[in-house]
Amino acid sequence: MIPAPPLAPQLTTSEAGASDWRLAWRQAVREPAELLRTLELPGLAARVSAAAAGQFPLRVPRGFVARMRKGDPDDPLLRQVLPLDEEDRPVPGFVHDAVGDLAAGGATGVLHKYRGRALLVATGSCAIHCRYCFRRHFPYADQTAAAGRWREALDYLAAHPEVDEVLLSGGDPLSLATGKLAEFTRGLAALPHVRRLRLHTRLPVVLPERVDTELLDWLAGQPRQVVVVIHANHANELDAGVDRALAGLREAGATLLNQAVLLRGVNDSVEALAALSERLFQAGVLPYYLHQLDRVAGTAHFEVPDDEARALHAGLAARLPGYLVPRLVREVAGAPAKVPL
Ligand code: SF4
């Protein structure tokens, strides 16, 4: 299954001055050769997989590239985005739909796995392509809620009064224009049983320009509680621009949480995990979940065995106050909630 091509938000002439985030989005690095040239890593070219890049193309915003260390083939941010030949190796147990998303579909773009919460796959678009992504094989073309079809998703939510929290996910829901998000939340106004709106997004971290005045005004105007879960995996992902974006989200009334994935070669040490928690808290974000990798085809080289994951988590708990220790969990297809390890 080939994911939908990146649907870059349209940039009109009249928007060009006002919407820097769209420009930054469009200027993302898409060629492994350019990325390796920028980072002065010509030797890594031999390990790049054309097949993996064809199935799930490289895409990384230039601002995120600027946070990578030049000359370091093991840079933890680079490792998250570079398609390597390790992805081509089939490994038993690593499949296309590891978390049962396709079976959980309630209406077009609605995943209703947990009783009180419904997740809307709002869009297939992302500003960055993360190699470990559990939805890298998801058939977005058929399954997004926003593609002119908010109505179906809203009808589904209206028919399920037990749903008190709606999650917008994707892809990345903040890749949608703010007007499109506002169209959805206007529809939510007729559904008083939905008390919380949660956004799962990597954009405030990978493209902080997205957190612009229009987005903050929309957030601040929400009548229900808003939770924004950012997805940062390493302390180096946060810089001053990200701090500003996160401060803006907080000031607009959002509660900020982080969900990280435990990744071999990225954050598989107590030091890296502790630094991430400390850095997140400095930016006003509470570490919420540390996820075991979903066993998705092409991602086996990122996996940390459960015993090692538990030992890392225990090491983290011994070092940090409890509120900085994320819960170590795994998603199990068909389970009524995330499963603690
Ligand atoms: S931003 Fe999230 S959905 Fe998009 S590629 Fe990365 S992990 Fe996957």
Boltz pocket constraint, residues with backbone or C-beta under 6 A from the ligand:
constraints:
  - pocket:
      binder: B
      contacts: [[A, 125], [A, 126], [A, 127], [A, 128], [A, 129], [A, 130], [A, 132], [A, 133], [A, 134], [A, 135], [A, 136], [A, 170], [A, 171], [A, 172], [A, 202], [A, 231]]
      max_distance: 6.0
